[in-house]
């Protein structure tokens, strides 16, 4: 009888202990981070990919590149076309200098003959002939000016088109430099040096593990006691070492209720509908993606 009483008392104490332990936290969840799968932008052989899983990378440091030989050769070809196009452009002033000089000579001659006409040393017909010559030369100047302008405009458009193609090639060459879009840690490496890359081929997956998010689920009753920007206490599961406390900030609260995920326990396990909440936590290196954590308001 005494043994039975002791067994019952021990079971009761264990239940109370578990209940208090669960009640210490307002919600539980799993730590996650912003993960990005970096894909190839160019096509060609991967000549270098200097990363390993677990390695920290930054956006300003190239970590590999894709072969750009064909693109470089094509750029040289387009630059030759561009230089050739520029060499065919006409200097407008030089091209029209001759006819302008003829007009200037005829205008001086007209002035001279007009003075001779006043002195009865020349006829009006001679002045009229000079005026006619000037008129013809001016029409030629107009026609030749239009021809030169049209030719240069066409060559300018052709040169601009080639310049656009060169810029496109330069952008493609730039895309062959492999870089991380954010500061973080390489989680998975999908490609190796020597493999052939095509646009969209996954190269590696990276995550920003410095700024973690703890996704937890709270009940409707708890929703009234939490808001965006609120500071909360976060407890990361450290296994046998217990739990480590961090300061967290509520960064997002879902505006829609959902059924409680099977892997998540809430303070009120009888609740069917819960709201997802994200808590921003600064990682000191001990928090890992997928690790369990708890919060207390």
C-alpha positions in Angstrom: 0.0 0.0 0.0 2.8 2.4 0.8 4.6 1.5 -2.4 1.5 2.2 -4.4 1.1 5.6 -2.6 4.7 6.5 -3.3 4.4 5.5 -7.0 1.2 7.7 -7.3 2.9 10.6 -5.6 6.0 10.3 -7.9 3.8 10.2 -11.0 1.9 13.3 -9.8 5.0 15.2 -9.1 6.4 14.3 -12.5 3.2 15.5 -14.2 3.3 18.8 -12.3 6.9 19.2 -13.1 6.3 18.7 -16.8 3.3 21.0 -16.7 5.3 23.8 -15.1 8.2 23.3 -17.6 5.8 23.6 -20.6 4.2 26.6 -19.0 7.5 28.5 -18.7 7.3 29.4 -22.4 4.5 31.1 -24.4 5.3 29.4 -27.7 7.7 27.1 -29.4 9.1 26.8 -32.9 12.0 26.2 -35.2 14.8 28.6 -36.2 15.1 29.4 -39.9 17.0 31.8 -42.0 16.9 33.5 -45.4 18.2 30.9 -47.9 19.1 31.7 -51.5 20.0 29.2 -54.2 22.5 30.9 -56.4 22.3 29.8 -60.1 24.5 30.4 -63.1 23.8 33.4 -65.2 26.1 32.4 -68.1 26.9 29.3 -70.0 30.2 27.5 -70.4 32.7 25.5 -68.4 33.1 26.3 -64.8 36.8 27.1 -64.6 36.8 28.0 -60.9 34.4 27.6 -57.9 36.3 28.2 -54.7 33.7 27.4 -52.1 33.1 24.7 -49.6 30.0 23.9 -47.5 30.2 25.9 -44.2 32.4 28.6 -45.8 31.5 32.2 -45.1 31.2 34.4 -48.2 30.5 38.1 -49.0 29.0 39.8 -52.1 32.1 41.8 -52.9 34.4 38.8 -53.3 34.2 36.7 -56.5 34.2 33.0 -55.7 34.5 31.6 -59.2 34.0 32.2 -62.9 32.7 30.6 -66.1 34.7 30.4 -69.3 34.3 33.6 -71.3 36.7 32.9 -74.2 34.0 32.9 -76.9 32.4 36.0 -75.5 35.7 37.8 -75.5 36.4 36.9 -79.1 32.9 38.0 -80.1 33.5 41.3 -78.4 36.8 41.9 -80.3 35.0 41.2 -83.5 32.3 43.7 -82.7 34.9 46.3 -81.7 36.5 45.9 -85.1 33.2 46.5 -86.8 32.6 49.6 -84.7 36.0 51.0 -85.5 35.4 50.3 -89.2 32.1 52.1 -89.1 33.6 55.1 -87.4 36.4 55.3 -90.1 33.7 55.6 -92.8 32.2 58.7 -91.3 32.8 61.9 -93.3 34.1 65.1 -91.9 31.3 67.5 -92.9 33.5 70.6 -92.9 36.1 69.1 -95.1 33.6 67.6 -97.5 31.8 70.9 -98.0 34.8 73.2 -97.9 35.4 73.1 -101.7 31.9 74.1 -102.7 31.8 76.8 -100.0 35.0 78.2 -101.3 33.5 78.4 -104.8 30.5 80.3 -103.5 32.8 82.7 -101.6 34.8 83.4 -104.8 31.6 84.0 -106.9 30.3 86.4 -104.2 33.5 88.4 -104.4 33.2 88.4 -108.2 29.6 89.6 -108.0 30.6 92.5 -105.8 33.4 93.4 -108.1 31.2 93.3 -111.3 28.5 95.3 -109.5 31.0 98.1 -109.0 32.1 97.8 -112.6 28.5 98.1 -113.7 28.2 101.4 -111.8 31.2 102.6 -113.7 29.8 101.3 -117.0 32.8 99.0 -117.3 30.7 95.8 -117.2 27.2 94.7 -118.2 24.3 93.7 -116.0 24.2 90.3 -117.8 27.6 89.5 -116.3 26.2 90.1 -112.8 23.2 88.0 -113.6 25.4 85.2 -114.8 27.3 85.3 -111.5 24.1 85.3 -109.5 23.0 82.2 -111.4 26.3 80.5 -110.7 26.0 81.3 -107.0 22.4 79.9 -107.0 23.5 76.7 -108.6 26.4 76.3 -106.1 24.1 76.9 -103.2 21.7 74.2 -104.4 24.7 71.9 -104.7 25.8 72.8 -101.2 22.3 72.0 -99.8 22.1 68.7 -101.6 25.7 67.7 -100.6 25.0 68.7 -97.0 21.9 66.6 -96.8 23.8 63.6 -98.4 26.7 63.9 -95.9 24.3 64.3 -92.9 22.3 61.2 -94.0 25.4 59.2 -94.5 26.9 60.1 -91.1 23.5 59.6 -89.4 23.3 56.1 -90.9 26.8 55.3 -89.8 26.1 56.7 -86.3 23.1 54.5 -85.9 25.1 51.5 -87.1 27.9 52.4 -84.6 25.3 52.8 -81.8 23.8 49.4 -82.6 27.3 47.8 -82.4 28.0 49.6 -79.1 24.8 48.2 -77.7 25.9 44.7 -78.7 29.3 45.3 -77.1 27.6 46.4 -73.9 25.4 43.3 -74.0 28.5 41.1 -74.4 30.2 42.9 -71.5 27.2 42.2 -69.3 27.3 38.6 -70.3 31.0 38.4 -69.4 30.2 40.1 -66.0 27.5 37.4 -65.4 30.1 34.7 -65.8 31.8 36.0 -62.6 30.3 33.9 -59.7 29.4 35.9 -56.6 27.2 35.6 -53.6 24.2 37.9 -53.5 24.4 38.2 -49.7 26.8 37.8 -46.8 26.3 34.3 -45.3 27.3 30.7 -45.1 27.4 28.1 -47.9 24.9 25.4 -46.9 25.1 23.2 -50.0 27.3 23.0 -53.1 25.6 21.7 -56.2 28.4 22.2 -58.9 32.1 21.6 -59.2 34.9 23.0 -61.3 35.0 21.5 -64.8 31.2 21.0 -65.0 29.3 22.8 -67.8 27.0 25.5 -66.6 23.9 26.9 -68.3 21.7 29.8 -67.2 19.6 28.7 -64.3 21.8 25.8 -63.2 22.0 25.7 -59.4 25.6 26.3 -58.1 25.2 26.5 -54.4 22.8 27.4 -51.6 23.6 30.1 -49.1 21.9 31.4 -45.9 22.3 34.5 -43.8 22.9 32.7 -40.5 23.8 35.9 -38.7 20.2 37.1 -38.6 18.0 34.2 -37.7 14.2 34.0 -37.5 12.4 31.8 -35.0 9.0 30.9 -36.4 6.5 30.1 -33.6 2.7 29.7 -33.4 0.5 31.5 -30.9 -3.1 31.2 -30.0 -5.8 33.8 -30.6 -5.7 34.6 -26.9 -2.0 35.3 -27.0 -2.4 37.4 -30.1 -3.6 40.4 -28.1 -0.4 40.5 -26.0 2.1 40.7 -28.8 2.9 43.3 -31.5 5.4 44.1 -34.2 8.7 45.4 -32.8 8.1 44.0 -29.3 11.1 42.6 -27.5 10.8 39.0 -26.3 13.0 36.5 -24.6 14.2 33.7 -26.9 15.5 30.4 -25.6 17.5 28.2 -28.0 17.7 24.5 -27.4 21.3 23.5 -26.5 20.6 19.8 -26.0 22.0 18.4 -22.8 23.5 21.8 -22.0 20.0 23.2 -21.5 18.8 26.4 -23.2 20.5 29.6 -24.0 18.7 32.9 -23.8 18.7 35.6 -26.5 16.9 38.8 -27.0 14.5 38.7 -29.9 12.2 41.2 -31.7 8.8 40.4 -33.2 9.3 41.1 -36.9 6.2 39.6 -38.5 2.7 38.4 -37.4 0.5 36.5 -39.8 -2.9 38.1 -40.4 -4.5 34.7 -41.1 -5.1 31.8 -38.7 -4.1 28.3 -39.6 -4.4 24.8 -38.1 -1.6 23.9 -35.6 1.3 22.2 -37.4 1.8 18.7 -36.0 5.5 19.4 -35.2 4.7 22.5 -33.1 3.4 22.6 -29.6 1.7 25.6 -28.2 0.9 26.6 -24.7 -2.7 25.6 -25.2 -2.6 22.3 -27.1 -6.3 22.2 -27.3 -6.3 25.2 -29.7 -7.0 24.2 -33.3 -6.2 27.6 -34.9 -3.0 29.5 -34.4 -1.1 32.4 -35.9 2.4 32.2 -37.2 4.9 34.7 -35.7 8.5 35.4 -36.7 11.0 36.5 -34.1 14.3 38.1 -35.3 17.3 36.9 -33.3 20.9 38.0 -33.7 23.0 34.8 -33.9 26.2 34.4 -32.0 27.1 31.2 -33.9 25.4 28.7 -31.6 21.9 28.8 -33.2 21.6 26.5 -36.2 18.9 26.2 -38.8 16.3 23.7 -37.8 17.1 24.0 -34.1 14.1 24.2 -31.7 13.5 27.3 -29.7 11.0 28.9 -27.3 9.9 32.4 -26.5 8.5 34.2 -23.5 6.6 37.4 -23.8 
